[in-house]
Amino acid sequence: MSKSVERILTTWSIDGTGPLTRSIAEVSTTGWIDPDASHWAIESFIPIETSALLKYLRQSAASEANWSRLDSVFDRAVATITDYVDDLSAKRQNQFSDQYHELDPDSDCKVPASLESESPEPPIDNLIELVETTIKDAGYSKLTQEEIERCVGVASHWGVPMSANFELFRHLSVYARGDVVGRRCHRNLRHLYRLEMVDVAIYQRLVVIFQLTEDHERGELLPANKVHLRIFKNIPKQDVDMLLPGTKIKLSGFDHAKVLVPSLSGWLFSLQKISRFVLVTLALAAYYSTALVIGLILAAIGYGVKSFFGYFQTKNRYLLNLTRNLYFQKLDTNAGAGLQLVGQARRQLLNEAILAFFAILTETEPISQRRLRRKCERLIREAVEVEIDFPAERVVEVLTTLQLVQVMDEGRLLVNQSLLASSTE
């Protein structure tokens, strides 16, 4: 952490009016997120590790009179759920590895020449469907085309304005999770260019999946016959377009003015000096008229060259800012990104099933799906102070498939009686 950020954290409060007393969950060059940061949207993602969730649930139920009998039932159910989710995750991981090795831009394996003509076209559609199903199970939501295009041409204070060519993509999907309010340092001219903390709407995790219509090379070769995966962290919502290939830096009118105005004013100032000299020495001006014209032309060329390099200097400054942002905010790419998503989906599915079974187990009578959803959402809110949208229907289907829960009259849910009976033996 830089000294300037440390100074702000120790002297500023979250609202900028007093000492900072709360702990900071994330601090980095990309900003930080307060533990109780506000959320722009309610999501299905459960932001807690499975081991911590198990400890919390057992701790919250320890005071109940009959928990000593139900604890063993809970343990067996957790083991059953874990085995099921692990099998599903292993199957997904194997499917991803089998389908992606031919579509991985970073693969270092080769196909024997005698097999190149026999190898079928890689199943791109099957792979994308597998990846997107895994992403949704991990608690991500898909951004619409309108939401993506809304970011083009605009940028946050920390981003770079870009222009995008969507015709370059054969397939493009962007998924986000953790739509929260983050905090970043910003220098404001109105406050004498002093560092201050400002709120910024960010996505804590962002996944980009794309395939191109043709090979593209701009700093990095992106082949069209491959599928590209990217995972980023703490991306301002206005800067999503920065993560897309084929984008170009879009200089504002103010940037163009900063480049052209000094050169134009310098050339005009030189013209004024030469004209004044000509008025004083008219006789010499007639003799040296050719030299004066050549001098004006050379001055114009010189200032034109200066403007040209000033333009590229401004553009390179934006490129440096873009590269620095992506360096610190990129988490993984391609095969590594796919395997990381499988792990995230595993944790989310485990948390959902364990939470739902605990909620049903601790009820004294059958519970409806609506009440189950509300109870699970309340448990997470009490645990980590985050509102979630619990997918009760999907989780109930898993629990009934595993025969941990049975459906009673009017769709009410109850723990399988065989589990309860075995705990009393």
N, C-alpha and C positions, 0 to 999 in steps of 0.2 A: 504494500500500500504506500502511495506517495505521501510525502510530508504534508503537502497541501491538503490532501484528503483527510489525513489524520487530524490536522488542525481544525478542519470543518467539523469532523465527527465529534471532537471534544468540546467545541465551542458553540455549535449550532444545535438546535432541537429539530425535530421532524418538521415543525411548522416554521422554523427559522427565527424563533423568538426567545429561546432560552437554552439551558444546558440539555445535552442529549442524554437521556437516562435509559432508553431501550437498547437492547442488543441488536446488532445488525446481522441478518441471516446470510447475506451475500455481499461481499465487498470486493471489487476488482476494478480494472481499468475501464470496464464497461458499465460501472455504476453499482448500485446495490438495491436490495429489496428488503424492506422492513418485514419482520415476522408477521405482523398483522396488516400487511399491505392490502389496500382495497382492491376488489375484483370488479372488472367491467362486466363479466358474464359469469353465470353459474354453470359449472362444467361437471362432467361425470368423473373426472380424475380424482383419485384419493391420494393426497400428497403426504403419505406416511409409509415408512418401511414396514414390511410384513412382521418382522420380529418385534418392532415397537408397537404395532397394532395389537399383537397377541398379548404382550405384557400389559397394555392399557386395558384391554377387555377383561383379562383375568383380575386385574387390580380393581376395576369398577364393580365386578361381580363377587368379589371375595367376602363382602359383608352380608350377602344374601344367605338365608338360613339353609337352603337346600343346594348351595353351590358345591359343597363337598361331594355330593352324589352326582351332580351334573358335570363336574370337572373331567371325569374320565370319559364321559360321552363326548364332550367337546374335544378332548385330545384325539379320540378315534376319528371323529369327523374331520379334524384338521389334517390328520394323516391321510385320510381318503381323498380329501380335496387336493392336498399337495401332490399326491401320486397322479391324480387325474390331470392337473395343470402341468406337471412336469412332463408327462407323456405327450400332452398336446404341444408343449413348447419344444420338446425334442423332435417331434414330427415336423413342426413348422421350420425348425432350424435345418433339418435334413432336406426338406423340400426347397428351402431357400438356397442352400448350398448347391444342391443338384441343378436347380434351374438358373442360378445366377452366374455360375462359373463361366458360361459362354457369353454372358452379357455384361461381365464385369470389366470396366475400362482399365482397371489396375491389375488384371490377372497377368501373372508371369508364366503361365502354362501355354504350351504350344500343341497344336493338333498335327499329327503325322500327315505328310503330304498325300499319302495314299488314301486317307480318310476324309480329306477336305471336301471332295466331290460327293461323298456319301452322307456327310453330316446334314441332318435336316435343319430347317430354319428354327432358331431358338424360340421357345414358347414365350414371347414377350407379354402377350395378354394375360397368360396364366400367372406369370411372375408378378405383374403389376397388381392383379387381383389379390394374390397372396399377401403382398406387401401392404396394400391398402386395408385389407381385413385386419392384419396385425396392428397397423397404426390405429385403427378405430378401437380395437380391444385395449390399446394402451392409453385410451382416454383423450385422443386428439379429435379435433373437429376440422372439417375441410373448409378452406376459404373459397368463396365463390369467385368466379371470374371477375365480377364487378368489384369485389373487395380488393383483388390483386391490382386491377387496372386503376383503382382509385389512388394507389400509391405512386403510380408512374408520374414523373415530372415534379414531384414534391419530395421534401426530405425534412427530417428533424434537424435540430441544430448540430447533431453529431453525425448525420448522414450526408450523402451526396445526391443531388438531384440527377435523375437518370431518365433516358428515353429507352423504351423497350420495343422490340419487334416480336410480337406474338406469333407471327407466321413462321418463325424459326422452329417452333415446337410441333412435333407430331403428337406428343402427350406432355401435359404439365399438370401436376397436382401439388398443392401447398396445404399442409396441415399444421395447425397451431394448438398449443396447450399452455395454460397459465396466463390468461388474459388479465394482467394485473397492472397496478400503478407502481412504477419503479422510481428511483431517485438518482439523479446525475448532477455532476458539477457543470456549471455554466458561467461564463464571464459575460456580464451585461454592461454595455457602454453607459447605460443610464445610471448605473451604480458604480461609476468610475472604474469599470472593467475589473471589479473584484469578483472572486469566486463566490458563487451562491448555489444552493441546492434547489433544484426544480423538479416537479413531477413530470413524468413521461410515461405514456401508455406503451407497454411492451408485451411481447409474447415471451414467456420464459423458455419455451421450446418451440422450434419451428422446423418442419421437415419439408424438403423440396424433392419431388420425384419428376424427372423429365427425360424425354427422348427427343432428339432433334431430327428434323427432316433432311438435313445435310450436315456433313462434317463442318465443324466450326473451330477456328483457331484464333485466339487472341490472348496470348500469354500462356494458354493451356489448350492442347488439342483435345477436342470433345468429339469423338466419333459418333456418327448418326446411328450405327447399328448396335449401340450399347444403351443400357439403362443407367442413369446417373442418380445417386441418392446423396442427400446432404442433410446434416442435422446441425442446427445453430441454437445458441442460447441468448436470451435477453436482447431480442431484436425489437427496436422501436417499431410500432405498427406502421409508421409512415415510410420505413426504410426496407420494406419487404422486397421492392423491386431491385435493390442492390444485390440480392442473392441470386438473381436470374442471369444466365449467360446471354450473350448477344446484346447486352445493354450498352448504351453510350452515355458518357457524361454530358449533361445538359447545362451549359453555362447560362446564367441569367443575364438580363439586360444590364444589371449593375456590374457583373463581372466583365462584360464586353466594354462597358464604359471605363472601368478601371484600367483596361489595357489600351483603349484607343484615345481617350481624352488626353492623357499626358503626352503621348506622341504627337497628336494633332496640335495641341497647344504649344509644344516645343517647336514644331515646324513653323507655325504661324508667328511665334516669337522671333525665330530666325529670319523669316520673311520680312518682318517689321524692321529688324535691325539693318537688313540689306537695303530695304527701300529707303530708310533714313539716310543711309550712306550714299545711295544713288541721288537723292535730292540735293545733297550737299555738293556732290561732285558730278554735275550733269555732263560736263565735257568728258571726263574720264569714263562715265557710264556708257557713252556712245562707243568709245574705243574698246571698252571691256565688256560690252553687252553679251557677247558669246560666253565669256568666262562666268558672268553672273548667272546666265541661264543654266549653264552646266553646274554651277554651285548649288542653285536651287534644286535641280534634279537630284544631285547627289545627296543633298540634305533630306529630300523627300524619301529617297531610297533608304537612307540611314534610319530615319524614323520609322519607315515601313518595316525594316528588319527588326528594329527594336520592338515594334508592336507584335510582330510575328513570334519572336521569342518570348515576349510577355504573355501572349496567349497560351503557348505551350507550358510556360512556367506555372500559370494559373491552373491549367488542366492537370499538370503533374502533381500539383499540391492536392487537388481533389483525389487523384489516383492514390497518392500516398495515404490520405485519410481513409479511402475505401479499403486499401490493402490492410491498414492497421486494424480497422474495425473487424474485417473478416478473419484476420489472424487470431484475434482474441475471442471471437464469438463462434467460430466453427468448432463443433465438438467431434464430428466424425464424418466419413465419406464412404460411399459405395458399400462394399461387403461389410466393413466394420459398422456402418450405420444400420444395415439390415439386421445384423446380429444384436446390436444394441436395442433395436426396436422390439425384437423377440423377447429380450429380457425385460423391457419395460411392460410389455403386454402380460408377461407371466406374473409380474408383481401386481398389476392392476386386477387381473382375474383372481388371483389368490385373495387379495384384500376384499374384493366384492363378495366372493363366496363365503369366506370366513366371517365377515361382518354380518351377512344375511343369516347364516346359520346361528350365530350367537344371538341375534335379535329374536329369532324364532324360539331358540332353546330357552331363553330367559322369560318367555311369556307363560303365564299359567293357563291360558286358553288359546284355541286356534286364532291366528292373526290373518287379517286380509292383506293383500298385496299393497294396497294404499297405505295402510298403517305400517306395514313393514318398511316401505320406502321412507316414510316420515321418521321412523325410529332410527334407521340406519343413518339418515342425514343428521339427525340430532346427535347421535353418538360421535360422528366425525366433527361436528361443530363444537361439541364439548371437549373433544380431544385436542384439536389443532386450530379451532376458531376459523374454520373455512366452510363456506356453504357449498354443497355439492348437489348434483342432480343424480340420485341413485337409480341405476337401471334395474329395477326390481324384476321385471318380466324375464329378462335374459338370465339373471342369476337364479331365479326360481326354477327355470328350465334345467339348469345345470344340477341343482340340488336334487330335483326329482329324478333326473337321469341316474344320479349316483345313489338313489334310494336312501338319502339322508332325510328327506322331507316328503311327506305325503299330503295330497290335496284332499281336503274334507268338503263338506257341503258348502255351496255358494263360493267355491274357490278359496276357502280359508286354508291356512297352512299350519301344519303340526309336525313336530319331529317324529320320525319313524318310530313306532312303538317298539320295534325289535331292538333298537339301540337302547332305549330306556329300560327295557326288560333285562338286557344283558348287563346293565350297570348295577342291577339289584341282586344279581346272582352271586 
